[in-house]
Amino acid sequence: MNGFPTKILLATDGSEEATLAARAAVDLSKETGSELHVVHVLPRFPRHAYPGITPEVYSYMMDETYKEARRLLDEEAKRLEDGGGRVAETHVRRGQFVDEILDLAEEIEAGLILMGSRGLGPVKRLLLGSVAEGVVHHAPSPVLVARGGEEAWPPERVVIGDDGSEAATGAGELAAEIGRLFG
């Protein structure tokens, strides 16, 4: 890994945890000059799951969810820019959350993916799945998962997993750079 990533992908859902990840994204963008891409992923609404729904109602529902996502992203981009972050682009995607985040990360060649995590616990995670966990396991680049409330950023310590691989080495270098940036 040579230097800090020039592109950061922030995945947001408007939650408190996503707000923490956004704070981290602003700070990293300000400190490094990295551009931010912000994504919000909408779930698929399969038409067959709603028996009797008319095409007009289905289309209206799709349009309204897209407008709401666009509003959320516009507000998020404004907050990021007001905080000093450099937002290059916002993205609304629709589909499987993990797949859409990972596909976009590859498309824009993000060097870092940033997202929040609620920490559902083992039973809820087993039943509901975890977007953060899915992204971490399959990401083409390092992932910074923010959680722990207001006091969690900037970090007092950065923890990485090291299995001796090239990816772990890159993550370690990135963790060291984040540690250096924020003392």
N, C-alpha and C positions, 0 to 999 in steps of 0.2 A: 504494500500500500504506500503510495507516495503522497504525503500530505493529507489534508482533510478533504473529504468529498466535496465536490463543487455543486452537487445537486442532492437535496434532501426531500424525500417524500413524506409528508405528514398525512396520516390517515386519521380522519375525524368522524365522529358520530354525534358531536355536540354534547357529550357527557362530561362530567367533572374530570374524569381521567384524561379525556381528550384535551381538555383545557390545560392540564398539567403538561401534556406532551407539546401543546402549542407554545407554552412558555419556554420549554426547552428548545423548540425549533427557532423561536425568535432569538434567544440568546446565542445559539450556535450560528445562526445566519449572521447576526451582528458581529460576532467575534471572528468569523472565518470568511465572510463575504459569500457564503454558499447561497445559491438560489433555492427558494422553497416552491415545491409543488404540493398542492393540497387536494386530497381526494375524499369524497364521500360516496360510499357505495350503497345503492338502493337494492332491496331484495327483489327478486323476480316475482311477479304476480302472474302465475300461470292461469290463463283464462279458464281452463277446465276445472280449476279448484273452486270456482264460484258458479255453480249451476244456475242457469237462468239469467245470468248477467248479460245485458245487451252490449253490443259493440260500442255504443255511445257512452254508456256508463263506464265500461272498461277503459276506454280512451280518456275519458274525463279523469278517472282515478290515476291513470298513468301520468297525465299532464300535471295534475295537482301535486303528486309526490315529487315529480321532477322540479316543479317550481319551488316547493318547500326546500328541497336539497340545494337548489341554486341559491336561495335566500340564505340558508345556513352557511354555504361556502362564501358568499359575498360578505357576510358579516364577519366570518372568520378571517378572510383575507384582509379586511379593513383593520381588524384588531392586530393581526400580525404586522401589517405595514405601519400602523400607529406605534407599535412597540419597537420598530426599527428593523423588522425582518424584510427580506427582499423576496416578494412573491412573484414568481415567474408566470404561474398558471394555476388555475383551479380546474378540477375534473369531477364530473358526475359520472359514475359508472353504475350499471345495473347488472346484477348476477350474484354468483357465489362470492361472498366477501373476501375470503382468502385469495381465491383465484384472481379476482379483479385487482386487488392491491398488488399482488405479485406480477401480474401481467403489465400493469402500468409502471411498476418499478423497473421492469426490463425495458419497456418502450422508451422511457425517458432516461434510462441509464443512471438511475439513482444510486449514489454511493452510500446512502444511509436511509433506512426507513425508520420513521419515528411514529409511535402510537401509544395510546394509553391502554391500561388493563385494569379491570375491576377485581380480578382475583376471585373467581367464582367458587373456588374450592373443588375438591375432586369429584363429588357427586354431581353437582350442577354442570361442571365442565364435561363430565362423561355424557350427560344427557343433552346438553345444549351445544357442546363444542366450545372451543375458544378461538376466536379470530387471531388474537395475539400469538397463541401457541402455534396455530397453523402457519402464520407468517414466519415466525421464528424458525420453524422446522424446515421450511422450503424456500426461504428467501435467497435471492442471488447476491445479496449484499448484507452488511451488518444491520442489525435491528436494535434500536434502543426502545425498550418498553418502559414507559413512565407509569409509576403507581406509588401510592403512599401518601397522598394528600399534599397540601400546600408546602410543607417543609421538605418535601422530597427533591425539590429542585431549587438551586443547583445542588448536585450530589456532594455528600461528604466523602463518599467512596464509590468506586465503580467496580462491579464484579463481572468477571467474564468466565466462561468455561473454556478450558484449554485441553484439546485432545491431541495436540501436536500437529494438527493439520495446517495447511496454508491459510484456510479460512479463519482458523482460531488465531493464527499469528496476526492476520490483518485486523481482527477484532481487538486483539490485545494492543496493537499499535493505535487503533482508534480510541480505545479506552484510555490509554496513556495520554493521548492528545486532549481528550475531554478533561481528564484530571489536571493536565497542565493549564488548560484554558481557565478552569474554575477553581484552581488551588486545592 
